[in-house]
Amino acid sequence: MTSSARRDTNPTGSGGGAAVHPWSPGSPDASARSARRTVASFTAYADAERAVDRLADHDFPVERVAIIGQDLQTVEQVTGKLDYPSAAWRGAVSGAVPGALLGWVFGLFDWADPLVSALLLALYGLLIGAVIGAIIAVIVYAMQGGRRDFASVTFMGPRRYELVVDDEVADQAARLIAREA
């Protein structure tokens, strides 16, 4: 660490080097922080994580580093065709879990025999939750009127990860990352 690098310390005086006020590009006190510069870009988060770990191994002030996901993309993966039986099945599964959990919790309040009543009420909750979930799912599917006859899973993720460092120590970070590459 260079002598000109500013380091935030823990207010408790432990000297652990933790930032008092964590910073991100959208933080309200962003103007209080110095300018930042991108020193590396990675296509996988694990690579960006390893770069920060290498900086930490060289006693770099990592509290002045941020990993920023750029170019977010939403991917909706179609998992299959949806019809009344599959809508009912999906609804039954999604209703059974909370029904079983709710039944189990209520069963624990039986002071005489909490284990047996918890298991029995969990089973009843599972069955009732599955039936109610299936009915609601079929009603919702019917109300869609064939507009969405497929099931899907949606996820979001960045295309690249940028390693951004405070401007005062950016050259040092870039040299350490380049040396390890």
N, C-alpha and C positions, 0 to 999 in steps of 0.2 A: 504494500500500500504506500502510495506517495504521501509526502508530508502535506501536500496541498489538498488532498482529498478530504472532504468533509464526511464525518462519520456520526450518525445519530446513535446515541447510546440509550440504554434502558433507563427510564426515570428512577428505577429503584436503586441504581448505582451498582448493579451487578457486573457491569462491564461486558455483557454478553454480546454487544454489538447489534442488538435488535433495534429496529427502527421504532421511534416513538410514535410516529404517524405513518402507517403504511401508505404508499402512494401508488396510484395507477393513473393512466392518462385522463380518465374522466373524473378524478377526485376533485371535490370542491376547492381544496387548497392547492390545486395544480400550479397556480401562478407563483406560489411560494417556493416551488422546487425549480431547480435549474433546468436548462434545456436538455433534451435527451437525443441520443443518436443511435441508429441501428448499426450494430457491429457484426451481426451474422443473421442468416436466414436459413431455416430448416424446413423440410417437408414433413418431418415426423416430430411429434412432441418429445419422444424419448431422446432424440438427438439434441434438442434444445436443452432438455433437462441435464444431459451428460455434459454439455458445454458449461452450464452454470455450476455443476459439480466440480468440473476441472478448475473453474475460476476460484471456487471455494477452497480447493486443495492448495492453491497458490496464495492463500490469504488475501484474496481480492475482496473488497467490501461488497458482498453480494446483495446487501440491502439496497444497493443502488442499481440493481438489475431488474428488469421485468421481461417476462415472456409474453408476447402479445400474439394471439391468433388473428390472422388476416384472411380476408376473402372468404367469409363464411358462406357455406353452401348448405342447402337443405336437400336431403335425399329422402324420397318416399319409396320404400321398397315394397312392391306389391307381393303379398304372401299367398294369395289365392283368390278364387272366386267366392263370392258370398251369396248364399241363398237362405231360405228359411231355416232348414235344419242346422246349418253352420252358424247362423246368427243366434239361434237358440242355444247351441252348444257353447259358444263364446260367452253369451250372457249367463248361462248356468255356471260356468267356471268362474267368471268374475263376481258372481253373487255368492258363490259357495264359500269363498275365502273369508270375506267380512262376516258372513253369517256364522261360520264356525268360530271365528274369533270372538264375536259378540256373545254367542252362547257359552263359550268357555269362560269368559269374564263373569257373566252372570252366575254361572255354576260355582265359581269360587266363593260366592257369598253365602253358600249353604254351609252353616256352621257344623251341622251334624256329620256330613260325609262329603267334604268339598271335592275330593278327587273323582268320585263316582258321578256326582251331579255335574261337575264341570265337563267331564267326558261325554255324559249323556246329553247335556244341553249343547255342547259343541256339535255333536252329531245331528241333533234336531236343527240347530242353527245352520249347519251345512246344507241339510236337505231343504229347509225353507228358503234359505238364501239362494240356492240353485234354482228353485222353482220361480221365485220372484225375479231373479236375474234373467232367466230364460224368457219369461213373459214380457218383461220390459224391453229386452233386446229385440224380440219379434215385433213388438209394437213400433219401436223406433225404426226397424228395418222396413216395415210396411209403410210407415209415414214418409220414407224417403222416395217412394214411388219409382224405384229402379234407377235412380240417379247415381247411385254408388254401389254397384254390385260386385265390389271387391274388398278384400281386407288388406291392410297395409301396416307397415311400421315406419314411422318417420324419425329421422335423426338429423342432427346438425353438427357440422364440424368445419374447422378452418382448413384451407388448402395449404397454408404455410404458417410457420411460427417465426416471429422475429425476436431476436435478442436485443433489447433496447437498454442502453446504459446512460447514466448521467454524463453529460458532455465533458466534465472535468476529468473523468477517468476512462473515457471511451477509448482513447488511444492505447492505454495500458491493457484494457480488456481485449481489444482487437489483436494486440501482439500476443497475449497469452493464448487466445483461441487459435490464432494462426500457427503458433509454435506447436500446439498439440495436434493439429490436423494432419 
